[in-house]
Amino acid sequence: MHEPQSSRGSMSDPILVTSRIRVDQPEQAAWIDLRGDFGDVEVASRLASVFGRPVAVEANRFLQIGERTLIWLGPDELLVIAPYGERLALISALEATMDGFHAAVTDVTGNRVRWHLSGDGARDFLAAGCSIDFHPRVFAPGDCVQTLFARSSVAILQIASDPIYELHLRRSFSRHLRSWAVQAAADVD
């Protein structure tokens, strides 16, 4: 079984480990919801200055820039995940960048958690919770989807082809999903 990538942040104790899957919860990160007209040339230029490169996130994809992840949530919405220590500085930089534009920068750090899912049973585990097709032909590294997973709203990102995924969920759903995961993992194992 593939161990979680250290570049994705330090992991806490595993939430769940079986012979086919492993679910960890990385340490807390900064979560920033960014709304705006990303097709505007000036907005794009300003965002490139914050992130050090052009920010062109396609529909249902995510972009990894160093330790920061930008997730496409809609045509005018990105979720930015960064190391927790960057939170206040990044919020300030994004607010200054978007000043003068019809935009919003919202700190949603306290609202979110992420799970790191790996192992050869990862796709089966995901299939037990939602109807999205995670076959490698249609869902590959760099892809993301927002869906209901075990009756909870989540974003699912494929990090690597091993397969390794991240599930981004509301903190309020985490207890329910932990309980569900134990049963689903037993079924997958």
N, C-alpha and C positions, 0 to 999 in steps of 0.2 A: 504494500500500500504506500502511496506517495505521501510524504509528510508535508504539512502546510508550508508554503513559501515564506521565508522570513522577511522578504521585502514587502509583504503585505501587512506588516506590523506584528508586534509581539502578541502571542496568543495567551489567553487565560487557560485555566484548566478546561479540558475538553467537556463539551456538553454531552457528547455521546460518542462511543467508540464500539464498533462491532467488527466482525471479520471482513466486512465489505464496505463500510463507510466510517467516516470520522467527521464530527461536527465540532468546531471550535468557535469561540467568540473572541475575536481580536480585542485588544484594549480599546478604550473609548477614543473616538476620533472627532474631529470638527465636522459638522454637517451644515452646509449652507445652501439654501434654496435661492437660485438666481433666476430672475425673470427679466426678459427684455427682448428687443428686436435684434437677434443675433445675426440677421442678414444685413443689417445696417453697416456700411463700410466703416464708419467712425467707431461704432460700438465694437466691431470685430478688431479693429486696430488697437483700441484701448485694452481689450481683454488680452490680446497677444502680449501687450506690455506687462500685464500682471503675471501671466503664466509662462512667459519666455518663449512662446511660439504661437502660431495661429491656432485658434480654438474652433475647429470645424468638426463638430460632433454630428454624425449622421443619425437619422431616425433609427431607434432600437439598437444603438451602439453606445459604447463608452470609450473614453479616451484616457489613457494613463500618461501623466506627465510627471515624471519623478515619483514622489510619494503622494501626489494628488491624483484623484480620479474625478472625471467629469462625466456624469451620466445623463443621457438624453431622456427627459421625461415628457417632452412635447416640443412643438415648434418654437415656443417662446420660454421654455423652462429647462434649466439644467440643475442637477444636484451635484454640488462640489463637496468632495470628501478629502480632508487633509489631516495631517498630524494635529492632535489636539493643541499642542503648543503654538501652532500657527494661527489658531482660531481668531483671536482679536485683531491681529495684524492683517490677516487675509480679509476679514469682514470690512475693516477700515479701508483697505486698498480697493476692494470691490465697490464699496459705497462711493468712494472718490471717483472711480472709473465710470460708474453709471450715473454720476451726478449730471443733471441737465437732460437726461433721457427719461422716457416713460419706462421705468424699471423698478425692480424691488430686489433687495438683498435681505434675506431673512435667516437668522440663526435658528436652526432646528436641531441643534446638537442634543438637547435633552429628550427629544422625541424619538430618536432612532438608535438601533443597534444593528450589527451585521453578524452573520454567521458565515463561517468558512467551511465549505462542504467538499470532501475529497473521498476518493476510493472508487474501486471498480463497480460499486453498487450505487454510485451517486445519481446516475440517470434514472435508475429504478426508484430510488427514494423520491426524486423530484416528480416522477410520473405518478407516484402514489398520492401526491398532494395537489396536482393540477393537470390540466389537459393540454399543456403546451408540448410540442414535439421537440425533444432535446437531442434527437439523433444528430450525429456530426454532419450529415449532409445539409441540415437546415439551421442548426444552431451551433456556432463555432466560437472560438476565443474572440473576444471583442464585442460579442453580441450581448444584448440585454433585453429584458422584457418586464413589463409591469403586469401582474396578474393576481388572481386570488389563489392562494396556496393554503390548503387546509382551512379554507374559509377566512383567511387573513390576507390583507393587502400587502404585497411584497414586490420588490424589484429583484430580479435574478440576473446575475452577470456570470458569463463563462470566462474565467480567468486564464485557464490553460486547457489543452486538449487531453490531459491525463485521465479523466476530466477533473477539473477543479472549478468550483462555483463559489460565488458569494450571494447570500440572501440578505437583502436590506429590508428590515421590517420595523414597524413601529414598536417602541418599547412596551406599550400596553398589550401587544399581542404575544410577547415573548414567553410568558408563562403557558399560555394555551399551546403555542407551537412546540414548546419543550415537551409537554405531555403527549401531544400528537406524535412528535418525532420518535419517542421511545417505542410506541406501538408500531409505527410505520417501519422503523428500523428492524424490529423483530420480524415483520412480514417480509422485508427485503432480504434479510439474512437467511 
